[in-house]
Amino acid sequence: MTRQGWSTPQIALALYPFGAGAAAVNVFFASLIFSWIGGPVASTAWSIGLGCVIGAPATWYFARHIRELMDRADARPGAARP
């Protein structure tokens, strides 16, 4: 059976802005929590930069998961075929 739909890289590229943004918000909030014990609060630029770095592998793994779910759905008996 051939794969239908988007490939993993296509899914990852489409979802990367959301993954990087979510990672940036998480980095910023983690720095706020870290500040309770005396750590520095991350600036917006640092949060966005680290979010872009952390968001890349996170988005890739999420895209692989979505692709796996798509493959499982296509393999089910009675799945719609175009």
N, CA, C and O atoms as CSV, one atom per row, in Angstrom:
chain,resi,resn,atom,element,x,y,z
A,1,MET,N,N,0.849,-1.170,0.000
A,1,MET,CA,C,0.000,0.000,0.000
A,1,MET,C,C,0.897,1.237,0.000
A,1,MET,O,O,1.912,1.279,0.695
A,2,THR,N,N,0.519,2.218,-0.769
A,2,THR,CA,C,1.278,3.469,-0.803
A,2,THR,C,C,0.724,4.434,0.228
A,2,THR,O,O,-0.453,4.389,0.587
A,3,ARG,N,N,1.601,5.306,0.692
A,3,ARG,CA,C,1.177,6.314,1.673
A,3,ARG,C,C,0.378,7.393,0.974
A,3,ARG,O,O,0.729,7.847,-0.114
A,4,GLN,N,N,-0.700,7.792,1.618
A,4,GLN,CA,C,-1.538,8.857,1.081
A,4,GLN,C,C,-1.406,10.076,1.977
A,4,GLN,O,O,-1.116,9.954,3.167
A,5,GLY,N,N,-1.616,11.234,1.410
A,5,GLY,CA,C,-1.590,12.450,2.216
A,5,GLY,C,C,-0.203,13.043,2.342
A,5,GLY,O,O,0.693,12.750,1.551
A,6,TRP,N,N,-0.045,13.870,3.337
A,6,TRP,CA,C,1.196,14.610,3.539
A,6,TRP,C,C,2.281,13.714,4.123
A,6,TRP,O,O,2.000,12.777,4.871
A,7,SER,N,N,3.523,14.019,3.769
A,7,SER,CA,C,4.660,13.314,4.348
A,7,SER,C,C,5.001,13.932,5.704
A,7,SER,O,O,4.499,15.000,6.054
A,8,THR,N,N,5.858,13.248,6.459
A,8,THR,CA,C,6.277,13.773,7.765
A,8,THR,C,C,6.943,15.139,7.650
A,8,THR,O,O,6.618,16.022,8.443
A,9,PRO,N,N,7.869,15.366,6.697
A,9,PRO,CA,C,8.459,16.708,6.592
A,9,PRO,C,C,7.436,17.795,6.267
A,9,PRO,O,O,7.542,18.911,6.776
A,10,GLN,N,N,6.457,17.488,5.434
A,10,GLN,CA,C,5.426,18.479,5.114
A,10,GLN,C,C,4.593,18.827,6.347
A,10,GLN,O,O,4.278,19.993,6.583
A,11,ILE,N,N,4.242,17.818,7.120
A,11,ILE,CA,C,3.473,18.062,8.342
A,11,ILE,C,C,4.306,18.889,9.314
A,11,ILE,O,O,3.801,19.828,9.930
A,12,ALA,N,N,5.588,18.539,9.449
A,12,ALA,CA,C,6.464,19.266,10.374
A,12,ALA,C,C,6.614,20.726,9.962
A,12,ALA,O,O,6.582,21.614,10.813
A,13,LEU,N,N,6.776,20.983,8.671
A,13,LEU,CA,C,6.906,22.374,8.217
A,13,LEU,C,C,5.627,23.168,8.454
A,13,LEU,O,O,5.682,24.351,8.791
A,14,ALA,N,N,4.492,22.529,8.280
A,14,ALA,CA,C,3.224,23.229,8.497
A,14,ALA,C,C,2.991,23.528,9.976
A,14,ALA,O,O,2.403,24.554,10.316
A,15,LEU,N,N,3.447,22.640,10.853
A,15,LEU,CA,C,3.197,22.795,12.283
A,15,LEU,C,C,4.314,23.507,13.031
A,15,LEU,O,O,4.139,23.870,14.194
A,16,TYR,N,N,5.472,23.718,12.382
A,16,TYR,CA,C,6.619,24.302,13.080
A,16,TYR,C,C,6.331,25.654,13.732
A,16,TYR,O,O,6.745,25.856,14.873
A,17,PRO,N,N,5.646,26.590,13.073
A,17,PRO,CA,C,5.390,27.872,13.763
A,17,PRO,C,C,4.624,27.700,15.075
A,17,PRO,O,O,4.872,28.422,16.040
A,18,PHE,N,N,3.709,26.758,15.109
A,18,PHE,CA,C,2.948,26.513,16.336
A,18,PHE,C,C,3.816,25.835,17.393
A,18,PHE,O,O,3.736,26.172,18.575
A,19,GLY,N,N,4.643,24.884,16.970
A,19,GLY,CA,C,5.534,24.207,17.919
A,19,GLY,C,C,6.574,25.142,18.495
A,19,GLY,O,O,6.856,25.100,19.692
A,20,ALA,N,N,7.152,25.992,17.644
A,20,ALA,CA,C,8.156,26.944,18.123
A,20,ALA,C,C,7.522,27.974,19.049
A,20,ALA,O,O,8.115,28.350,20.060
A,21,GLY,N,N,6.334,28.426,18.713
A,21,GLY,CA,C,5.642,29.387,19.574
A,21,GLY,C,C,5.295,28.801,20.927
A,21,GLY,O,O,5.466,29.453,21.957
A,22,ALA,N,N,4.807,27.572,20.925
A,22,ALA,CA,C,4.471,26.918,22.193
A,22,ALA,C,C,5.722,26.700,23.032
A,22,ALA,O,O,5.697,26.885,24.248
A,23,ALA,N,N,6.813,26.306,22.386
A,23,ALA,CA,C,8.065,26.107,23.121
A,23,ALA,C,C,8.579,27.426,23.689
A,23,ALA,O,O,9.098,27.455,24.805
A,24,ALA,N,N,8.444,28.517,22.937
A,24,ALA,CA,C,8.896,29.825,23.424
A,24,ALA,C,C,8.105,30.251,24.657
A,24,ALA,O,O,8.679,30.764,25.617
A,25,VAL,N,N,6.808,30.042,24.633
A,25,VAL,CA,C,5.982,30.379,25.799
A,25,VAL,C,C,6.394,29.521,26.994
A,25,VAL,O,O,6.486,30.020,28.115
A,26,ASN,N,N,6.641,28.241,26.757
A,26,ASN,CA,C,7.058,27.357,27.847
A,26,ASN,C,C,8.409,27.765,28.416
A,26,ASN,O,O,8.605,27.719,29.630
A,27,VAL,N,N,9.345,28.163,27.553
A,27,VAL,CA,C,10.655,28.635,28.029
A,27,VAL,C,C,10.475,29.866,28.906
A,27,VAL,O,O,11.077,29.960,29.975
A,28,PHE,N,N,9.653,30.807,28.462
A,28,PHE,CA,C,9.449,32.028,29.241
A,28,PHE,C,C,8.819,31.719,30.599
A,28,PHE,O,O,9.272,32.229,31.624
A,29,PHE,N,N,7.775,30.885,30.609
A,29,PHE,CA,C,7.129,30.562,31.884
A,29,PHE,C,C,8.053,29.744,32.787
A,29,PHE,O,O,8.013,29.895,34.008
A,30,ALA,N,N,8.880,28.882,32.201
A,30,ALA,CA,C,9.855,28.149,33.017
A,30,ALA,C,C,10.847,29.115,33.657
A,30,ALA,O,O,11.246,28.920,34.805
A,31,SER,N,N,11.248,30.156,32.924
A,31,SER,CA,C,12.169,31.135,33.511
A,31,SER,C,C,11.488,31.930,34.620
A,31,SER,O,O,12.141,32.318,35.589
A,32,LEU,N,N,10.188,32.178,34.492
A,32,LEU,CA,C,9.466,32.854,35.575
A,32,LEU,C,C,9.437,31.989,36.834
A,32,LEU,O,O,9.629,32.491,37.942
A,33,ILE,N,N,9.201,30.708,36.662
A,33,ILE,CA,C,9.199,29.803,37.814
A,33,ILE,C,C,10.602,29.717,38.410
A,33,ILE,O,O,10.760,29.696,39.631
A,34,PHE,N,N,11.624,29.667,37.545
A,34,PHE,CA,C,13.011,29.610,38.006
A,34,PHE,C,C,13.386,30.876,38.771
A,34,PHE,O,O,14.254,30.839,39.643
A,35,SER,N,N,12.738,31.995,38.451
A,35,SER,CA,C,13.048,33.255,39.140
A,35,SER,C,C,12.619,33.221,40.605
A,35,SER,O,O,13.112,34.014,41.406
A,36,TRP,N,N,11.719,32.328,40.964
A,36,TRP,CA,C,11.287,32.213,42.358
A,36,TRP,C,C,12.437,31.783,43.265
A,36,TRP,O,O,12.426,32.062,44.464
A,37,ILE,N,N,13.427,31.104,42.689
A,37,ILE,CA,C,14.575,30.678,43.496
A,37,ILE,C,C,15.813,31.498,43.153
A,37,ILE,O,O,16.937,31.084,43.436
A,38,GLY,N,N,15.602,32.663,42.543
A,38,GLY,CA,C,16.706,33.575,42.301
A,38,GLY,C,C,17.282,33.575,40.903
A,38,GLY,O,O,18.252,34.287,40.644
A,39,GLY,N,N,16.725,32.807,40.000
A,39,GLY,CA,C,17.234,32.766,38.632
A,39,GLY,C,C,16.779,33.976,37.830
A,39,GLY,O,O,15.865,34.692,38.237
A,40,PRO,N,N,17.416,34.199,36.698
A,40,PRO,CA,C,17.025,35.334,35.858
A,40,PRO,C,C,15.759,35.019,35.057
A,40,PRO,O,O,15.481,33.860,34.749
A,41,VAL,N,N,15.010,36.048,34.728
A,41,VAL,CA,C,13.845,35.904,33.857
A,41,VAL,C,C,14.334,36.064,32.420
A,41,VAL,O,O,15.032,37.027,32.104
A,42,ALA,N,N,13.974,35.133,31.560
A,42,ALA,CA,C,14.414,35.175,30.164
A,42,ALA,C,C,13.757,36.347,29.439
A,42,ALA,O,O,12.581,36.644,29.646
A,43,SER,N,N,14.534,36.999,28.592
A,43,SER,CA,C,13.979,38.082,27.781
A,43,SER,C,C,13.119,37.482,26.666
A,43,SER,O,O,13.128,36.274,26.430
A,44,THR,N,N,12.390,38.348,26.000
A,44,THR,CA,C,11.557,37.891,24.887
A,44,THR,C,C,12.413,37.265,23.793
A,44,THR,O,O,12.065,36.219,23.244
A,45,ALA,N,N,13.534,37.910,23.481
A,45,ALA,CA,C,14.411,37.398,22.421
A,45,ALA,C,C,14.973,36.022,22.778
A,45,ALA,O,O,14.996,35.124,21.936
A,46,TRP,N,N,15.424,35.854,24.020
A,46,TRP,CA,C,15.946,34.554,24.442
A,46,TRP,C,C,14.848,33.493,24.417
A,46,TRP,O,O,15.086,32.359,24.000
A,47,SER,N,N,13.667,33.855,24.854
A,47,SER,CA,C,12.559,32.897,24.860
A,47,SER,C,C,12.210,32.453,23.445
A,47,SER,O,O,11.998,31.267,23.193
A,48,ILE,N,N,12.151,33.409,22.528
A,48,ILE,CA,C,11.837,33.066,21.135
A,48,ILE,C,C,12.960,32.234,20.526
A,48,ILE,O,O,12.700,31.245,19.841
A,49,GLY,N,N,14.208,32.632,20.774
A,49,GLY,CA,C,15.349,31.885,20.231
A,49,GLY,C,C,15.387,30.452,20.726
A,49,GLY,O,O,15.532,29.520,19.936
A,50,LEU,N,N,15.257,30.276,22.032
A,50,LEU,CA,C,15.247,28.914,22.569
A,50,LEU,C,C,14.006,28.147,22.122
A,50,LEU,O,O,14.061,26.935,21.912
A,51,GLY,N,N,12.898,28.851,21.977
A,51,GLY,CA,C,11.683,28.200,21.487
A,51,GLY,C,C,11.854,27.665,20.074
A,51,GLY,O,O,11.360,26.586,19.747
A,52,CYS,N,N,12.556,28.424,19.238
A,52,CYS,CA,C,12.815,27.961,17.868
A,52,CYS,C,C,13.704,26.724,17.861
A,52,CYS,O,O,13.500,25.810,17.061
A,53,VAL,N,N,14.689,26.697,18.753
A,53,VAL,CA,C,15.599,25.549,18.822
A,53,VAL,C,C,14.885,24.330,19.396
A,53,VAL,O,O,14.974,23.236,18.838
A,54,ILE,N,N,14.188,24.513,20.494
A,54,ILE,CA,C,13.493,23.394,21.141
A,54,ILE,C,C,12.280,22.955,20.322
A,54,ILE,O,O,11.919,21.778,20.335
A,55,GLY,N,N,11.656,23.883,19.618
A,55,GLY,CA,C,10.460,23.567,18.846
A,55,GLY,C,C,10.713,22.677,17.642
A,55,GLY,O,O,9.814,21.959,17.204
A,56,ALA,N,N,11.935,22.715,17.097
A,56,ALA,CA,C,12.228,21.915,15.898
A,56,ALA,C,C,12.110,20.412,16.161
A,56,ALA,O,O,11.330,19.748,15.478
A,57,PRO,N,N,12.854,19.846,17.124
A,57,PRO,CA,C,12.696,18.401,17.344
A,57,PRO,C,C,11.325,18.027,17.899
A,57,PRO,O,O,10.793,16.962,17.583
A,58,ALA,N,N,10.756,18.899,18.722
A,58,ALA,CA,C,9.428,18.602,19.272
A,58,ALA,C,C,8.393,18.517,18.155
A,58,ALA,O,O,7.544,17.626,18.155
A,59,THR,N,N,8.467,19.448,17.203
A,59,THR,CA,C,7.525,19.435,16.081
A,59,THR,C,C,7.762,18.224,15.190
A,59,THR,O,O,6.809,17.635,14.681
A,60,TRP,N,N,9.019,17.846,14.998
A,60,TRP,CA,C,9.336,16.679,14.166
A,60,TRP,C,C,8.726,15.407,14.768
A,60,TRP,O,O,8.109,14.613,14.058
A,61,TYR,N,N,8.903,15.222,16.073
A,61,TYR,CA,C,8.346,14.031,16.710
A,61,TYR,C,C,6.823,14.043,16.682
A,61,TYR,O,O,6.197,12.997,16.510
A,62,PHE,N,N,6.230,15.207,16.849
A,62,PHE,CA,C,4.771,15.308,16.773
A,62,PHE,C,C,4.290,14.994,15.352
A,62,PHE,O,O,3.276,14.318,15.181
A,63,ALA,N,N,5.009,15.477,14.334
A,63,ALA,CA,C,4.641,15.194,12.943
A,63,ALA,C,C,4.747,13.697,12.651
A,63,ALA,O,O,3.907,13.142,11.943
A,64,ARG,N,N,5.776,13.045,13.194
A,64,ARG,CA,C,5.893,11.592,13.017
A,64,ARG,C,C,4.705,10.874,13.651
A,64,ARG,O,O,4.177,9.912,13.093
A,65,HIS,N,N,4.295,11.352,14.820
A,65,HIS,CA,C,3.142,10.757,15.502
A,65,HIS,C,C,1.873,10.925,14.662
A,65,HIS,O,O,1.102,9.979,14.507
A,66,ILE,N,N,1.658,12.113,14.126
A,66,ILE,CA,C,0.484,12.365,13.286
A,66,ILE,C,C,0.521,11.484,12.036
A,66,ILE,O,O,-0.503,10.930,11.637
A,67,ARG,N,N,1.709,11.352,11.410
A,67,ARG,CA,C,1.838,10.505,10.218
A,67,ARG,C,C,1.521,9.051,10.555
A,67,ARG,O,O,0.875,8.357,9.769
A,68,GLU,N,N,1.972,8.589,11.718
A,68,GLU,CA,C,1.676,7.225,12.155
A,68,GLU,C,C,0.173,7.027,12.346
A,68,GLU,O,O,-0.372,5.993,11.959
A,69,LEU,N,N,-0.492,8.006,12.936
A,69,LEU,CA,C,-1.947,7.916,13.097
A,69,LEU,C,C,-2.645,7.889,11.741
A,69,LEU,O,O,-3.625,7.166,11.563
A,70,MET,N,N,-2.147,8.671,10.787
A,70,MET,CA,C,-2.732,8.666,9.441
A,70,MET,C,C,-2.553,7.303,8.785
A,70,MET,O,O,-3.469,6.797,8.137
A,71,ASP,N,N,-1.365,6.703,8.952
A,71,ASP,CA,C,-1.115,5.383,8.369
A,71,ASP,C,C,-2.007,4.320,9.005
A,71,ASP,O,O,-2.533,3.446,8.316
A,72,ARG,N,N,-2.172,4.402,10.321
A,72,ARG,CA,C,-3.049,3.444,10.998
A,72,ARG,C,C,-4.487,3.580,10.521
A,72,ARG,O,O,-5.176,2.583,10.304
A,73,ALA,N,N,-4.935,4.818,10.358
A,73,ALA,CA,C,-6.311,5.039,9.899
A,73,ALA,C,C,-6.502,4.508,8.480
A,73,ALA,O,O,-7.556,3.958,8.162
A,74,ASP,N,N,-5.486,4.670,7.623
A,74,ASP,CA,C,-5.586,4.162,6.256
A,74,ASP,C,C,-5.546,2.643,6.212
A,74,ASP,O,O,-6.113,2.043,5.299
A,75,ALA,N,N,-4.890,2.006,7.177
A,75,ALA,CA,C,-4.755,0.553,7.177
A,75,ALA,C,C,-5.990,-0.154,7.721
A,75,ALA,O,O,-6.136,-1.363,7.539
A,76,ARG,N,N,-6.872,0.573,8.379
A,76,ARG,CA,C,-8.080,-0.041,8.944
A,76,ARG,C,C,-8.964,-0.589,7.836
A,76,ARG,O,O,-9.080,0.013,6.769
A,77,PRO,N,N,-9.583,-1.725,8.091
A,77,PRO,CA,C,-10.545,-2.229,7.105
A,77,PRO,C,C,-11.718,-1.258,6.989
A,77,PRO,O,O,-12.225,-0.750,7.989
A,78,GLY,N,N,-12.125,-1.017,5.780
A,78,GLY,CA,C,-13.247,-0.119,5.547
A,78,GLY,C,C,-12.874,1.344,5.533
A,78,GLY,O,O,-13.751,2.208,5.509
A,79,ALA,N,N,-11.559,1.641,5.546
A,79,ALA,CA,C,-11.139,3.047,5.494
A,79,ALA,C,C,-11.487,3.610,4.121
A,79,ALA,O,O,-11.404,2.912,3.110
A,80,ALA,N,N,-11.868,4.853,4.102
A,80,ALA,CA,C,-12.260,5.500,2.842
A,80,ALA,C,C,-11.059,5.594,1.912
A,80,ALA,O,O,-9.973,6.000,2.326
A,81,ARG,N,N,-11.255,5.226,0.687
A,81,ARG,CA,C,-10.201,5.311,-0.333
A,81,ARG,C,C,-10.669,6.270,-1.424
A,81,ARG,O,O,-11.819,6.200,-1.859
A,82,PRO,N,N,-9.787,7.165,-1.868
A,82,PRO,CA,C,-10.198,8.092,-2.947
A,82,PRO,C,C,-10.314,7.409,-4.279
A,82,PRO,O,O,-10.647,8.051,-5.275
